[in-house]
């Protein structure tokens, strides 16, 4: 919806760490929880109804351009935000997600760098092993940091695997053999 109930198939809404875009304006609230790494499921219900939530399907191929109606349609995780086509009525959403340590924005002044928390989601272990390897590399015998390098690689692979597993959670179905239509077949 663009602003208040103006259907437009070119408009999408999103909920991100910086707030909510309603199709016309950016709002500071609501926003994604700071510990959200990636969403896994999303439910919807009309605001203020007290009805049960209904599941919103995740898009397999990106959001289709469509006019808004009484439902959100499908959702898509893109650029650290949840996108959907929008609804003509205000909707409550309920999100299930994979969480991590709280995310802190990197908008700190240079003078605060010695006490700044780095805003890399769930990478504390990988960063610690990389720093230990760097620090020990010039202070120890050659080859002494191999174990630290392997532990850093394992931690980095765990972060990458989480994103790969997340992208594989959408159920993709291929067209069954022989369902290409047109009545054709083998000769």
Secondary structure, DSSP 4 states (H G I P E B T S, - for coil): --SSS---TT--EEEETTEEE-SS-EESSS---TTEEEEEEEEEEETTS-PPPEEEPBPSSSPPP---BSS---EEEETTEEEE--BSS-EEEEEEEEE-SPP--S---GGGGGGPPP--TT-HHHHHHHHHHHHHHTTS-TTTTHHHHHHHHHHHHHHHHHHHHHHT-S---PPPTT-S-TT----
